[in-house]
Structures are given as structure tokens and as C-alpha cells.
Amino acid sequence: MQYTIPEITDGRAKIQWSDGSWTYLDLSSDMTEADLDDMVLQLVPPHLKTGTAPSFLSEGATRTAAEKPAPVDPRPAWQIARQNAYGGAESQIEYITENGLEAWQTKVAQIKADNPKS
């Protein structure tokens, strides 16, 4: 997507597209050409963007707006419950550091007992 910079004033560039639409962009002395081009790409007006329609969509189609379903976690419920109970690696290391390895092993055994493999 080509653009023109017709003016730069007080650290702001006027960005103008081929159809005459424009916006202003704040500049910084440490930005690179790639930074500028990426920032301008994010500002391209929707009517100038090009792309490809998905295969399920055709002109004249009537659709119903709907909320996207939440993704389904493929892991078994016992595994999800165990991982939630264990916590992240940092919290596990902190637990071991504060309570000792034996206490952690006891906690793991309890987590496994509370959430048996199905």
C-alpha cells in the first residue's frame, strides 16, 4: 500500500493515501523505515485494504451475527485440573524453596489423589 507524506510538522507526519484520505502519525527520532511503514500499514483505511474472501462466503449471502464459541481444550479434565492446581513453574519453585521438596511431593500426591486419571 503506497502512501505519501505531504507534510511534517512538530514531529507529526501527514500520511495521505491514493484516494486522498489522510491521517496524522506521531514520529520519533529513533524510529526506522520499517517502523514507519508498519505503523502506516496499521492505519490504512478499511476501504483501501485488499484481501481474499474466505471460501465459505459469497456475495449476496445472508448470515446471522453470533458470538464465537469458546475453544475446546482437548486435554482431559483431570489433566487440566492438575495443571491448574500445580500452578506455573515459578510458583512451584517458590513452593519448594519455601516449604521443601518433601512438602512439594506431598502436595503433588494430594493433587493427583484429588484429580485421578480417568
C-alpha positions in Angstrom: 0.0 0.0 0.0 1.7 3.2 -1.2 1.3 6.4 0.8 2.7 9.9 0.6 3.9 12.2 3.3 2.9 15.7 2.1 4.0 17.5 5.3 5.9 17.0 8.6 5.2 19.5 11.4 6.2 19.4 15.0 7.1 15.7 14.9 3.9 14.7 13.2 3.6 13.4 9.6 0.6 13.8 7.5 0.0 10.4 5.8 -2.0 10.5 2.6 -3.3 7.6 0.5 -4.1 7.3 -3.2 -7.8 8.2 -2.8 -6.9 11.5 -0.9 -7.8 10.2 2.5 -5.3 11.1 5.2 -4.3 11.0 8.9 -1.5 12.2 11.1 1.1 10.0 12.7 3.4 10.9 15.6 7.0 10.4 14.8 10.1 9.7 16.9 13.7 10.2 16.2 14.6 6.6 16.9 12.0 5.0 14.5 13.3 3.1 11.5 11.8 3.0 8.0 10.3 -0.4 8.8 8.7 1.1 12.0 7.2 3.8 9.9 5.9 1.5 7.2 4.4 -0.9 9.8 2.7 1.9 11.7 1.2 3.3 8.5 0.0 -0.1 7.5 -2.0 -0.3 10.7 -3.7 3.0 9.8 -4.7 2.1 6.2 -8.4 2.9 5.8 -10.6 -0.2 5.5 -11.8 0.7 2.1 -8.3 0.7 0.7 -7.3 -2.7 2.1 -7.2 -5.7 -0.2 -7.5 -9.4 0.7 -9.2 -12.6 -0.2 -12.7 -13.7 0.9 -12.9 -17.0 2.8 -14.2 -19.9 0.8 -17.5 -20.1 2.8 -18.5 -16.5 1.9 -20.1 -15.3 -1.3 -21.8 -12.1 -2.5 -25.4 -11.9 -1.6 -25.0 -14.3 1.3 -27.2 -13.7 4.4 -25.7 -14.6 7.7 -26.5 -14.2 11.4 -24.1 -12.4 13.7 -23.1 -14.7 16.6 -20.6 -14.9 19.3 -17.6 -17.1 18.5 -17.7 -20.3 20.6 -15.0 -20.7 23.2 -12.3 -23.0 22.1 -12.5 -26.5 23.5 -9.5 -27.7 25.4 -8.5 -31.1 24.1 -6.9 -32.2 27.3 -8.8 -34.5 29.7 -10.4 -32.8 32.6 -8.1 -34.4 35.2 -5.1 -33.0 33.4 -6.5 -29.5 33.3 -7.4 -29.7 37.0 -3.9 -31.0 37.9 -2.1 -28.3 35.9 -4.2 -25.6 37.4 -3.5 -27.0 40.9 0.2 -27.2 40.3 0.5 -23.6 39.1 3.2 -22.3 36.9 6.9 -23.2 37.1 7.7 -20.1 39.1 5.1 -20.8 41.8 6.2 -24.5 42.0 9.8 -23.5 42.5 8.8 -20.9 45.1 6.7 -23.5 47.0 9.7 -25.9 47.0 12.1 -23.2 48.1 9.8 -22.1 51.0 8.5 -25.5 52.1 11.0 -28.0 50.9 10.9 -30.8 48.4 9.2 -33.3 50.6 6.3 -30.9 51.2 6.0 -30.4 47.5 6.0 -34.1 46.9 3.2 -34.4 49.4 1.2 -31.6 47.7 1.7 -33.3 44.3 0.5 -36.6 45.7 -2.7 -34.9 47.1 -3.3 -33.1 43.8 -3.1 -36.5 41.9 -5.4 -38.1 44.5 -7.9 -35.3 44.1 -7.7 -35.4 40.3 -7.3 -39.1 39.3 -6.7 -40.1 35.7 -9.9 -41.3 34.2 
